[in-house]
Amino acid sequence: MMLVKLGGSVITDKMNYRTLREDVLFRLAGELARSEESVILVHGAGSFGHVIAARHQLQNGYNDPSQLMAAAQVMEDVRTLNLAVTSALNRSGLPAVSLPPSALVELREGRLDRLELGVFRRYLDLGMVPVTFGDVALDSRRGLGICSGDQLMESLAREFAPRRIIFCSDVDGVFTDDPVVHPEARMLEAVDRETLSSLPRSQRCADVTGSIFGKIETMLRIAAHGGDSMVINGLAPGRLAAALKGEKVPGTRVVV
């Protein structure tokens, strides 16, 4: 089984509210379909989730009644994105089933505390593609919170021990600095705990699930539960298809 994360920066324009990269999404769906692999798919919320969630500080929990309408709007927006993802998969010949965290997850002080994993297994055993995503979820201490795609990846990797874990980003891999801002930044062929300590802690846009530093920390934990784990550029045609087959592609291996 393969565990694949389509980053919000890949399938949406994270700088512009509710902006879908439809051509990229349909190409990636086709690459997944052609692989003929059993897959669990997680996708980020991108500009469908982070903009309003950050404005109303939903990641910090429920503190004001005005946040309720914001939470409802974020849930509506990310379901719109998720519908686009599942539709692209279905049209590519993959039977996709949407599994929204708002109905399957409980957080505890912002951390994923409970996920109904049995539902994923039953759909996977039937031959369907479970699709889940970054979402608003209940929090036993804070009322509400944000369940990120990376939190879901970690829980799913622990449960299913996937043969391959693939993170699709909007750049070729993990760099020594933000390659958009610093063109001289160098891509790392592999990242581990030692190299992580030298990475900059920065972010380009509103993201309620943490900077790239935090994401790499999570990737290292995720990689401990599966086989090959790597970060690739989902905007580059053919990269995901090749990675699913185990072929060597430009990217960064996550080493534990």
TANOR-V360075 format. One record per pair of residues at least 4 apart in sequence whose ideal C-beta (glycine too) atoms are under 7 Angstrom apart, sorted by the first residue. I is the first residue (numbers start at 1). J is the second residue. D is the distance in whole Angstrom. If there is no record, write none. Layout:
i & j & d
I & J & D
I & J & D
This chain:
i & j & d
1 & 38 & 5
1 & 40 & 7
1 & 160 & 6
1 & 162 & 5
1 & 163 & 6
2 & 37 & 5
2 & 38 & 7
2 & 39 & 5
2 & 162 & 6
2 & 163 & 6
2 & 164 & 5
2 & 166 & 7
2 & 244 & 6
3 & 40 & 5
3 & 153 & 7
3 & 156 & 6
3 & 157 & 6
3 & 160 & 7
3 & 162 & 4
3 & 165 & 5
3 & 226 & 7
4 & 39 & 6
4 & 41 & 5
4 & 166 & 5
5 & 42 & 5
5 & 149 & 6
5 & 153 & 5
5 & 167 & 5
5 & 168 & 6
6 & 10 & 6
6 & 11 & 5
6 & 28 & 6
6 & 41 & 7
6 & 43 & 4
6 & 44 & 7
6 & 168 & 5
6 & 234 & 6
7 & 44 & 5
7 & 167 & 7
7 & 168 & 6
7 & 169 & 5
7 & 170 & 7
7 & 234 & 7
8 & 12 & 5
8 & 14 & 6
8 & 44 & 3
8 & 45 & 5
8 & 46 & 3
9 & 14 & 5
9 & 46 & 6
9 & 169 & 7
9 & 170 & 4
10 & 24 & 6
10 & 168 & 5
10 & 169 & 7
10 & 170 & 5
10 & 234 & 4
10 & 235 & 6
11 & 20 & 7
11 & 21 & 6
11 & 24 & 6
11 & 25 & 5
11 & 43 & 6
11 & 46 & 6
12 & 19 & 6
12 & 20 & 6
12 & 21 & 6
12 & 46 & 3
12 & 47 & 5
12 & 48 & 6
12 & 81 & 7
13 & 19 & 4
13 & 21 & 6
13 & 47 & 6
14 & 46 & 5
14 & 47 & 5
14 & 50 & 7
14 & 205 & 5
15 & 205 & 6
16 & 47 & 6
17 & 47 & 5
17 & 51 & 5
18 & 47 & 6
18 & 48 & 5
18 & 77 & 6
19 & 47 & 5
20 & 25 & 7
20 & 81 & 7
20 & 84 & 6
21 & 25 & 6
22 & 26 & 6
23 & 27 & 6
24 & 28 & 6
24 & 235 & 6
25 & 29 & 6
25 & 84 & 6
25 & 85 & 7
25 & 88 & 5
26 & 30 & 6
26 & 88 & 5
27 & 31 & 7
27 & 237 & 6
28 & 32 & 6
28 & 234 & 6
28 & 240 & 6
29 & 33 & 6
29 & 88 & 4
29 & 89 & 5
29 & 92 & 4
30 & 34 & 6
30 & 92 & 5
31 & 35 & 7
31 & 240 & 5
31 & 241 & 4
32 & 39 & 6
32 & 89 & 7
32 & 94 & 6
33 & 92 & 4
33 & 93 & 5
33 & 94 & 5
34 & 241 & 6
35 & 241 & 6
35 & 244 & 4
35 & 245 & 7
37 & 244 & 6
38 & 124 & 7
39 & 129 & 6
40 & 120 & 6
40 & 124 & 7
40 & 130 & 5
40 & 156 & 6
40 & 160 & 7
41 & 129 & 6
41 & 131 & 5
42 & 132 & 6
42 & 133 & 7
42 & 149 & 5
42 & 152 & 5
42 & 153 & 5
43 & 85 & 5
43 & 133 & 5
43 & 149 & 6
44 & 134 & 5
44 & 149 & 5
45 & 49 & 3
45 & 50 & 6
45 & 78 & 5
45 & 81 & 7
45 & 133 & 6
45 & 134 & 4
46 & 50 & 7
46 & 81 & 7
47 & 51 & 6
48 & 77 & 4
48 & 78 & 5
48 & 80 & 6
48 & 81 & 4
49 & 53 & 6
49 & 74 & 6
49 & 77 & 6
49 & 78 & 5
49 & 134 & 6
50 & 54 & 6
50 & 206 & 5
50 & 207 & 5
50 & 208 & 6
51 & 55 & 7
51 & 206 & 6
52 & 56 & 6
52 & 70 & 6
52 & 73 & 6
52 & 74 & 5
53 & 58 & 4
53 & 59 & 6
53 & 74 & 5
53 & 146 & 6
53 & 208 & 5
54 & 206 & 4
54 & 208 & 5
56 & 67 & 5
56 & 70 & 4
58 & 67 & 6
58 & 70 & 6
58 & 71 & 6
58 & 74 & 7
58 & 136 & 6
58 & 144 & 6
58 & 145 & 7
58 & 146 & 6
58 & 208 & 7
59 & 110 & 7
59 & 145 & 6
59 & 146 & 4
59 & 208 & 4
61 & 139 & 6
61 & 142 & 3
61 & 143 & 6
61 & 144 & 6
61 & 145 & 6
62 & 67 & 6
62 & 142 & 6
62 & 143 & 3
62 & 144 & 4
63 & 67 & 7
66 & 70 & 7
67 & 71 & 6
68 & 72 & 6
69 & 73 & 6
70 & 74 & 6
71 & 75 & 6
71 & 136 & 5
71 & 144 & 6
72 & 76 & 6
73 & 77 & 6
74 & 78 & 6
74 & 136 & 5
75 & 79 & 6
75 & 102 & 6
75 & 135 & 7
75 & 136 & 5
76 & 80 & 7
77 & 81 & 7
78 & 82 & 6
78 & 133 & 6
78 & 134 & 7
78 & 135 & 5
79 & 83 & 6
79 & 100 & 7
80 & 84 & 7
81 & 85 & 7
82 & 86 & 6
82 & 98 & 5
82 & 131 & 7
82 & 133 & 5
83 & 87 & 6
84 & 88 & 6
85 & 89 & 7
85 & 131 & 6
86 & 90 & 6
86 & 96 & 4
86 & 98 & 5
86 & 131 & 6
87 & 91 & 6
88 & 92 & 6
89 & 94 & 4
89 & 96 & 4
89 & 129 & 6
89 & 131 & 7
90 & 94 & 7
90 & 95 & 7
90 & 96 & 6
94 & 129 & 5
95 & 128 & 5
95 & 129 & 6
96 & 128 & 7
96 & 129 & 5
96 & 131 & 5
97 & 123 & 5
97 & 128 & 5
97 & 129 & 7
97 & 130 & 6
97 & 131 & 7
98 & 131 & 5
99 & 104 & 6
99 & 119 & 6
99 & 120 & 7
99 & 130 & 5
99 & 131 & 7
99 & 132 & 5
100 & 104 & 7
100 & 135 & 6
101 & 105 & 4
101 & 132 & 6
101 & 135 & 4
101 & 137 & 5
101 & 147 & 4
101 & 152 & 7
102 & 135 & 5
102 & 136 & 6
102 & 137 & 6
104 & 115 & 6
104 & 116 & 4
104 & 119 & 6
105 & 112 & 6
105 & 114 & 7
105 & 115 & 5
105 & 137 & 4
105 & 147 & 5
106 & 113 & 5
106 & 114 & 4
106 & 137 & 7
106 & 138 & 5
106 & 140 & 6
107 & 111 & 6
107 & 112 & 6
107 & 113 & 6
107 & 137 & 5
107 & 138 & 7
107 & 139 & 4
107 & 145 & 5
107 & 147 & 6
108 & 113 & 4
108 & 139 & 7
108 & 140 & 5
108 & 141 & 6
109 & 141 & 5
109 & 142 & 6
110 & 139 & 7
110 & 142 & 7
110 & 145 & 5
112 & 147 & 6
112 & 151 & 4
112 & 155 & 6
113 & 140 & 7
115 & 155 & 5
117 & 121 & 6
117 & 159 & 5
118 & 122 & 6
119 & 123 & 7
120 & 124 & 6
120 & 130 & 5
120 & 156 & 7
121 & 125 & 6
122 & 126 & 7
123 & 128 & 4
123 & 130 & 5
124 & 128 & 7
124 & 130 & 6
132 & 152 & 5
133 & 149 & 6
134 & 146 & 7
134 & 147 & 7
134 & 148 & 5
134 & 149 & 4
134 & 209 & 7
135 & 147 & 6
136 & 144 & 6
136 & 146 & 6
137 & 145 & 6
137 & 147 & 4
138 & 144 & 7
139 & 143 & 6
139 & 144 & 6
139 & 145 & 4
146 & 208 & 5
146 & 209 & 6
147 & 151 & 6
147 & 152 & 7
148 & 209 & 4
149 & 153 & 6
150 & 154 & 7
150 & 209 & 7
150 & 215 & 6
150 & 218 & 4
151 & 155 & 7
152 & 156 & 6
153 & 157 & 6
153 & 222 & 5
154 & 158 & 6
154 & 218 & 6
154 & 221 & 6
154 & 222 & 5
155 & 159 & 6
156 & 160 & 6
157 & 162 & 6
157 & 165 & 6
157 & 222 & 5
157 & 225 & 4
157 & 226 & 5
158 & 225 & 5
161 & 225 & 6
161 & 226 & 6
162 & 226 & 4
162 & 227 & 7
163 & 227 & 5
164 & 227 & 6
164 & 228 & 5
165 & 222 & 6
165 & 223 & 6
165 & 226 & 4
165 & 229 & 4
166 & 230 & 6
166 & 232 & 6
166 & 240 & 7
166 & 243 & 5
166 & 244 & 7
167 & 219 & 6
167 & 231 & 5
168 & 232 & 6
168 & 234 & 3
168 & 240 & 6
169 & 231 & 5
169 & 233 & 6
169 & 234 & 6
170 & 234 & 7
170 & 235 & 6
171 & 175 & 7
171 & 179 & 6
171 & 233 & 6
172 & 187 & 5
172 & 233 & 5
172 & 250 & 5
172 & 251 & 6
173 & 187 & 5
173 & 188 & 7
173 & 231 & 5
173 & 232 & 7
173 & 250 & 7
173 & 251 & 5
173 & 252 & 3
174 & 188 & 5
174 & 191 & 5
174 & 216 & 6
174 & 231 & 6
174 & 252 & 4
175 & 179 & 5
175 & 185 & 4
175 & 186 & 6
175 & 187 & 5
175 & 188 & 7
176 & 185 & 5
176 & 186 & 5
176 & 188 & 7
177 & 182 & 4
177 & 185 & 4
177 & 200 & 5
178 & 182 & 6
178 & 185 & 7
178 & 202 & 6
178 & 204 & 6
179 & 183 & 7
179 & 185 & 5
180 & 204 & 7
187 & 252 & 7
188 & 195 & 6
188 & 252 & 5
189 & 252 & 6
189 & 253 & 7
190 & 252 & 6
190 & 253 & 4
190 & 255 & 5
191 & 195 & 5
191 & 196 & 6
191 & 216 & 6
191 & 252 & 6
191 & 254 & 6
191 & 255 & 7
192 & 196 & 7
192 & 255 & 4
193 & 220 & 7
196 & 216 & 6
196 & 217 & 7
196 & 220 & 7
199 & 213 & 6
199 & 216 & 7
201 & 211 & 6
201 & 213 & 4
202 & 211 & 6
203 & 207 & 6
203 & 211 & 4
203 & 212 & 7
210 & 214 & 3
210 & 215 & 6
212 & 216 & 6
213 & 217 & 7
214 & 218 & 7
215 & 219 & 6
216 & 220 & 7
217 & 221 & 7
218 & 222 & 6
219 & 223 & 6
219 & 229 & 7
219 & 254 & 5
220 & 254 & 6
220 & 256 & 6
222 & 229 & 7
223 & 229 & 4
223 & 254 & 4
223 & 256 & 5
224 & 256 & 5
229 & 253 & 7
229 & 254 & 4
230 & 243 & 7
230 & 251 & 5
230 & 252 & 6
230 & 253 & 5
230 & 254 & 6
231 & 251 & 6
231 & 252 & 5
231 & 254 & 7
232 & 239 & 5
232 & 240 & 7
232 & 243 & 5
232 & 249 & 6
232 & 251 & 4
233 & 239 & 6
234 & 239 & 7
234 & 240 & 6
238 & 242 & 6
239 & 243 & 6
239 & 249 & 5
240 & 244 & 6
241 & 245 & 7
242 & 247 & 4
242 & 249 & 5
243 & 249 & 5
